[in-house]
Amino acid sequence: MGRLLLMAATIFVAELGDKTQIATLLFAADRNNRPLAVFAAAASALVLGTAVSVGLGTLARNWHDTIPLKLIAGIAFILIGVLAIVENYRGT
């Protein structure tokens, strides 16, 4: 149970304030969208995205000993951050 709570808390904190939540907030703020519909769409998208991530993670499990997955994930996050900074200064 402790690992489940740790995973849930980690994912919850990682999701706070990301582009997905901002998009969801904007959809909910639009008077043409019903809040329940926005919630259902956002929840469905999160579940589908999570299913893909779990599936890919399960496949990657086979190579976990030979491929440094945490290193690759860390490098990917750094690259995403650098791209976000570049995008900010380009004005796009």
Order of alpha helices (4+ residues) and beta strands (2+ residues): alpha-alpha-alpha-alpha
